[in-house]
Amino acid sequence: MIKRLFDILMSSITLLIFLPFAIPIVIVLRLTGEGKIFYLQKRMGYGGEPFQLFKFATMLKDSPNLGPGDITVQNDPRVLPAGKFLRKTKLNEVPQILNILKGDMSIVGPRPLTPKNFAYYSEDDQKVVSSMRPGLTGIGSIVFRDEESIISASDKPVDQCYREEIAPYKAKLEQWYHTHRSFITDLLIIFVTAWVVINSKSTIYRKIWKDLPA
């Protein structure tokens, strides 16, 4: 209950602060690319129930059926010009405040995955992850903040790289969060998220949480 009240309070304040900045973003998206402002994508949520995740539209609307599908790679040609800035600054994720207010998500929790990528988790990992409300940010989001570069640097096909290298480690990170979750941990994750957005190469999270899975 405390976590939910915190989510409502913080997301409401953030929404009010962000509204003046949202207007120029909406105008730019409306006038560029395909003219689409929001993108809704099916993600797996609390209790294993799917929900529609809100984002600013940063890619071609038919992106799921093009190239690597659900997975975005570095210099992905499906990303629209304005989308590159929004994705780099993580501003494309801000509409998920609406998901938090609806109760689909929390501010901190496991990053919600598409059904396809969620299926790469083992059954045990799926049970643990779906027992928590997914988050706007989380330990997995911090460690894999530059996931696109990791995939692009791999010599494996995109799907194989995600399935064999990224998904297993993400599962370990979410298991770690499940064990260590607390109000203090959530506050630290919010702080570290802001820090790594500004300092993208920082590994401060390794100094704060020395017991993170290797």
C-alpha positions as CSV (number, residue, x, y, z in Angstrom):
1,M,0.0,0.0,0.0
2,I,2.9,2.4,0.8
3,K,4.5,1.6,-2.5
4,R,1.3,2.3,-4.4
5,L,0.7,5.6,-2.6
6,F,4.3,6.6,-3.4
7,D,3.8,5.7,-7.0
8,I,0.6,7.8,-7.3
9,L,2.2,10.8,-5.6
10,M,5.4,10.8,-7.5
11,S,3.9,10.0,-10.9
12,S,1.3,12.8,-10.4
13,I,4.0,15.3,-9.5
14,T,6.2,14.2,-12.4
15,L,3.3,14.5,-14.9
16,L,2.5,18.0,-13.8
17,I,6.2,19.0,-14.1
18,F,6.5,17.4,-17.5
19,L,3.4,18.7,-19.1
20,P,5.0,22.0,-20.5
21,F,7.8,19.9,-22.0
22,A,5.3,17.4,-23.5
23,I,3.7,20.1,-25.8
24,P,6.7,20.6,-28.0
25,I,7.4,16.9,-28.1
26,V,3.8,16.2,-29.3
27,I,4.1,18.9,-31.9
28,V,7.4,17.6,-33.3
29,L,6.1,14.0,-33.4
30,R,2.9,15.2,-35.1
31,L,4.8,17.1,-37.8
32,T,7.6,14.6,-38.5
33,G,8.0,10.9,-39.3
34,E,4.6,9.2,-39.7
35,G,2.7,11.8,-37.6
36,K,2.0,9.4,-34.8
37,I,2.4,10.6,-31.2
38,F,1.9,7.6,-29.0
39,Y,2.9,3.9,-29.4
40,L,1.1,1.2,-27.5
41,Q,2.8,-2.2,-27.1
42,K,1.6,-5.4,-25.4
43,R,3.8,-6.2,-22.4
44,M,3.6,-8.8,-19.7
45,G,2.5,-7.4,-16.3
46,Y,1.6,-8.3,-12.7
47,G,0.3,-11.8,-12.3
48,G,1.4,-12.7,-15.9
49,E,-1.4,-10.5,-17.3
50,P,-0.7,-8.5,-20.4
51,F,-1.3,-4.8,-20.6
52,Q,-0.8,-2.0,-23.1
53,L,2.4,0.0,-22.5
54,F,2.4,3.7,-23.5
55,K,5.4,5.3,-25.2
56,F,6.1,8.3,-27.4
57,A,6.3,7.0,-31.0
58,T,10.0,6.8,-31.9
59,M,9.9,4.2,-34.6
60,L,8.1,3.3,-37.7
61,K,4.6,2.1,-36.8
62,D,5.2,-1.3,-38.6
63,S,8.5,-1.8,-36.7
64,P,7.4,-5.1,-35.0
65,N,7.1,-6.7,-38.4
66,L,10.4,-5.3,-39.7
67,G,14.0,-6.2,-39.1
68,P,14.7,-7.7,-35.6
69,G,11.1,-7.3,-34.5
70,D,10.7,-6.6,-30.8
71,I,14.4,-5.9,-30.3
72,T,16.0,-2.6,-31.1
73,V,19.6,-2.5,-32.3
74,Q,22.2,0.3,-32.4
75,N,21.6,2.7,-35.3
76,D,18.3,0.9,-36.0
77,P,17.0,2.3,-39.3
78,R,13.4,1.9,-38.0
79,V,14.0,4.7,-35.5
80,L,12.6,8.1,-36.6
81,P,14.8,11.2,-36.5
82,A,13.1,12.8,-33.5
83,G,13.0,9.3,-31.9
84,K,16.8,9.1,-31.6
85,F,16.8,12.0,-29.2
86,L,13.8,10.8,-27.2
87,R,15.3,7.3,-26.9
88,K,18.8,8.6,-25.9
89,T,17.3,10.8,-23.1
90,K,14.7,8.2,-22.2
91,L,11.9,10.8,-22.7
92,N,10.1,8.3,-24.8
93,E,9.4,6.3,-21.6
94,V,7.6,9.2,-19.8
95,P,4.1,8.4,-21.0
96,Q,4.3,5.3,-18.9
97,I,3.4,7.6,-16.0
98,L,-0.1,6.9,-17.3
99,N,0.5,3.2,-16.8
100,I,1.6,3.9,-13.2
101,L,-1.5,5.9,-12.5
102,K,-3.7,3.2,-13.9
103,G,-2.0,0.6,-11.7
104,D,-0.4,-1.4,-14.6
105,M,3.1,-0.4,-13.4
106,S,5.1,0.9,-10.5
107,I,7.9,3.4,-10.6
108,V,10.5,0.7,-9.7
109,G,10.2,-2.9,-10.6
110,P,11.2,-5.5,-13.3
111,R,11.1,-4.0,-16.8
112,P,8.0,-5.3,-18.6
113,L,8.8,-7.4,-21.6
114,T,6.9,-8.3,-24.7
115,P,5.3,-11.8,-24.6
116,K,8.0,-13.1,-27.0
117,N,10.9,-11.9,-24.9
118,F,9.2,-12.8,-21.6
119,A,9.0,-16.4,-22.9
120,Y,12.8,-16.5,-22.9
121,Y,12.7,-16.6,-19.1
122,S,12.5,-20.0,-17.4
123,E,9.2,-20.9,-15.8
124,D,10.6,-20.2,-12.3
125,D,11.9,-16.8,-13.4
126,Q,8.6,-15.9,-15.0
127,K,6.8,-16.7,-11.7
128,V,9.1,-14.5,-9.7
129,V,9.0,-11.6,-12.2
130,S,5.2,-11.7,-12.6
131,S,4.8,-11.6,-8.8
132,M,6.0,-8.0,-8.9
133,R,4.4,-5.0,-10.6
134,P,6.6,-4.0,-13.5
135,G,8.5,-0.8,-13.3
136,L,9.3,2.4,-15.2
137,T,12.9,1.7,-14.1
138,G,14.6,-1.1,-12.2
139,I,18.0,-2.7,-11.7
140,G,17.6,-4.5,-15.1
141,S,17.0,-1.1,-16.8
142,I,20.1,0.4,-15.2
143,V,22.4,-2.5,-16.0
144,F,21.0,-2.8,-19.5
145,R,20.6,0.9,-20.2
146,D,22.7,0.5,-23.4
147,E,21.2,-2.8,-24.5
148,E,21.2,-1.8,-28.1
149,S,25.0,-1.5,-28.2
150,I,25.5,-4.9,-26.4
151,I,23.3,-6.6,-29.1
152,S,25.1,-4.8,-31.9
153,A,28.5,-5.8,-30.6
154,S,27.6,-9.5,-30.4
155,D,28.5,-11.8,-33.3
156,K,25.3,-13.8,-32.7
157,P,22.0,-13.1,-34.5
158,V,19.8,-10.6,-32.6
159,D,17.3,-13.1,-31.3
160,Q,20.0,-15.6,-30.3
161,C,22.0,-12.9,-28.5
162,Y,18.9,-11.8,-26.5
163,R,17.8,-15.3,-25.7
164,E,21.3,-16.7,-24.7
165,E,23.1,-13.7,-23.2
166,I,20.7,-10.9,-22.2
167,A,17.6,-12.7,-21.0
168,P,19.4,-15.1,-18.5
169,Y,21.3,-12.2,-16.9
170,K,18.2,-10.0,-16.8
171,A,16.4,-12.8,-15.0
172,K,19.2,-13.0,-12.4
173,L,19.0,-9.2,-11.8
174,E,15.2,-9.3,-11.3
175,Q,15.6,-12.3,-8.9
176,W,18.1,-10.1,-7.0
177,Y,15.6,-7.2,-6.9
178,H,12.9,-9.6,-5.7
179,T,15.1,-10.6,-2.8
180,H,16.3,-7.1,-1.9
181,R,13.3,-5.0,-2.6
182,S,12.5,-2.3,-0.1
183,F,11.6,1.3,0.0
184,I,15.3,2.3,0.4
185,T,16.3,0.1,-2.5
186,D,13.6,1.7,-4.7
187,L,14.8,5.2,-3.7
188,L,18.4,4.2,-4.6
189,I,17.3,2.8,-7.9
190,I,15.5,6.0,-8.8
191,F,18.6,8.0,-7.9
192,V,21.0,5.7,-9.9
193,T,18.6,5.8,-12.9
194,A,18.8,9.6,-13.0
195,W,22.6,9.4,-12.6
196,V,23.2,6.9,-15.4
197,V,20.9,8.9,-17.8
198,I,23.3,11.8,-17.3
199,N,26.5,9.8,-17.0
200,S,25.8,6.9,-19.4
201,K,29.2,5.2,-18.9
202,S,28.9,5.2,-15.1
203,T,29.0,1.9,-13.2
204,I,28.1,3.5,-9.8
205,Y,25.5,0.8,-9.3
206,R,28.3,-1.7,-8.8
207,K,29.7,0.4,-6.0
208,I,26.3,0.7,-4.3
209,W,25.2,-2.9,-4.7
210,K,28.3,-5.0,-4.4
211,D,26.3,-8.3,-4.4
212,L,24.7,-7.9,-7.8
213,P,24.9,-11.0,-10.0
214,A,28.1,-11.2,-12.0
